[in-house]
Amino acid sequence: RLSAKGTASLLRLAAPAQRVCTEAAFQFTRAHCAEILGSVYRNPGQVDAALVRSVERPAEDPAAVAAFHALCKASALFPAGGGRSMVAALPPALPVLLLWGN
């Protein structure tokens, strides 16, 4: 059984690995944006160049990877809490473009 100090040490060691994993997921998602959109749209024919570009454009912001990482961390803390509680937990100064729909 780990002590609180041991757990804190493990978490500090895991943080860089988490960042590398989220950055890899971010880059994969950017590279496969059109395919991913095609798989989530009920009618893949609605996925056109304008839609793909509207999703890709915010990912070009230099702060996009940090925002994605913070969003992933927040979603891990609130797996069943829904989007509102997850967004409320993000740092106030973090710029986030959120697409919300049913």
GITA-V460839 format. One record per backbone hydrogen bond with DSSP energy under -0.5 kcal/mol. CO is the residue of the C=O (numbers start at 1). NH is the residue of the N-H. Records with the same first field share a line. If there is no record, write none. Layout:
CO->NH  NH
This chain:
3->7
4->8
5->9
6->10
7->11
8->12
9->13
10->14
11->15
12->16
13->17
14->18
15->19
16->20
17->21
18->22
19->23
20->24
21->25
22->26
23->27
24->28
25->29
26->30
27->31
28->32
30->33
32->36
33->37
34->38
35->39
36->40
37->41
42->44
43->46
44->47
46->48
48->52
49->53
50->54
51->55
52->55  56
53->57
55->59
56->59  60
57->60
58->61
61->64
63->67
64->68
65->69
66->70
67->71
68->72
69->73
70->74
71->75
72->76
73->77
74->78
76->79
81->85
82->86
83->87
84->88
85->89
86->89
87->90
91->94
93->95
96->98
97->99
98->100
